[in-house]
Amino acid sequence: MSSIAKTHSAAFRRPKSYKAQRNPGRKPTHPGALLRDEVLPALGVSVSQAAEQMQITRQTLHRILAERSAVTAAMALRLGKFCGNGPDLWLGMQNLHDLWHEERALKDTLGRIKTMKAA
């Protein structure tokens, strides 16, 4: 391999590992917000069309888009199929969102729970 090819291949190598850093004080995005603000507009479909495609009611989809309902495992499967990206993104976003809220709601209680260690 020539020195130029080596230089170019080194310049375009992926980093060995990359972990995204997020501000722990910032509320994680509800999956409905991503669907409402980014996905549906990018796909060029209305809420009615998306609901029909996923075989759910418009009201069900509206509750998710308004961030009033959580994305369940069943809904994540539907969203993943509809968007072509699988259920993991949708469940992961919902879990992060739920954990962030619950951690704050249970802060005092969690502070009183002793962490056990194996002998």
Steps between C-alpha positions, in 0.01 A plus 500: 500500500636841408561767763216708353258207524612438860443866587153498346399171660616626841307823457174316426517236773218493747591567860543179700214591731263788538245545769260788467500727800178662610427755763346300788298804609327526163174310469529224236283548195170316503478270195174672403686830457746340258216340309301826490784744423733295280372165378149567374601821318800324343276217381243747372208326668218639711406373842192336347708326234757381753231372736329316219827343384581384855141379551439717808254779570587863434430568865759245611760654274404854607553408866853379421576805284374728779729311743202398713541125436805279520626286214429141602680195365210437261506859380878488460458199272246692291714814487810298417324325214343822372827697512720209398736533795374233741362537850823558695529875440142562607520284814840640591378858474193420709710324765741794527208741524324293768815437705590870500157592639486215752851569627392854587170388651674238717811703587434511876393137521798377298731700726378298799552158336829336592694346211595144587829334410569130459709342776 
